[in-house]
């Protein structure tokens, strides 16, 4: 079964966003993260709309989210590597939120 996800990242200067937009975005990012760990969707197709900075900030935040989760699972919460990964993730999330106007769907 093929699953298609479309991320609309260029929301920054548009009309106020409703909860439905955030819910769909959070659900799609959650599904994408699950597929990175469990291979839930081997035929996953992802498309994006946004400028280069928005797309790069999304992928950076996603990569740092995965790195933080990997470090947490391997070393635990109080390890120095996990703490460093957390700070890097926080910076990437701030950049993503600045570039897109969207909230990052995960809180730690």
N, C-alpha and C positions, 0 to 999 in steps of 0.2 A: 504494500500500500504506500502510495506516495503522499507525502505531506508537504504543502507549500506554505511558506511563511513570508510575509512581506512587511518589512520595517519601513515606516514613514518617519524619517528622522528630522526632516526639515519643518518642524512644528513651531520653531522659536518665534516667528513674527506673524503667526496666523491668529485666528480667533481663539478665545479662551478654550482650553481643552477640558472636555468632560471626563467623568470617571470611567466611562466606557472605553475611551482611547487608552487611558492608563491601564485598565484591566486587561485589554487585549495585548498591549505591549508587554506587560508583566507576564502574562500567560505564554506569549511567544518566546520571550527570553528564557523563561523557566523551562519550556519544552526544549529549547536549543541547548541549555546547560545539561539537561537530562540526557540528551542524545550524545553529548560529549563524554558522559560517564558510562551510560548503559547501552548505547547503541540502539535506543528505542526506535529510531526512524532511519533505517539504512538508506532509504531513498528520499532524504530530506532535501528540499529545494528552497533556497533562501534568496530573496531579492531585497534590494534596499533603494530608498529614494532619499537623497540628501547630497550635500556637497562633500568634497573630499575630506575636509576637516571633521565633519560630523560622522562620516563613515569610519574614519580612522580612530576617532575617539570612542566609537562604539566597540570596535574590535579590540582596542587597547583595554577598555574596561572589562570586556568579556574575558580576555586573556588573563588579566590580573585577578579577576574573580575566580577563575579556574585555578590559578597558581596559589591563591590564598586558601582555597578549599583543599587542594592537594597538600599544602604545607600543614594545615590544621589536622588533616587525617593522618599524616605521617608523623608529625612531631608533637601535636597537642597545641593547646591554646597559648600556653605560657612560654613557648620556645622563641628564641630570638629570630629565627627564620620566619616563623609565623607572624611575629610582630612586624618585621620588615615588609613582608608581603601585604599585611594589612595597611600599612602606611602608603605603600605603592598603589594599592587598590583605592584607598580614599582619594589620592591625588587624581587617579584616572577617572573616578566617578565624578569628582568636581569638574574636571575638564569636559566630560561627556554632558553633564547637566548644563554647563555654560554654553557649550556649542549647540545643543539641541533644544534646550528649554524643557526637556523631559526629565522626570525623576528616574533615577536608577531603581529598578524594582526590588532589589535586595537590601535589607538592612542587617547590620551585624551587631 
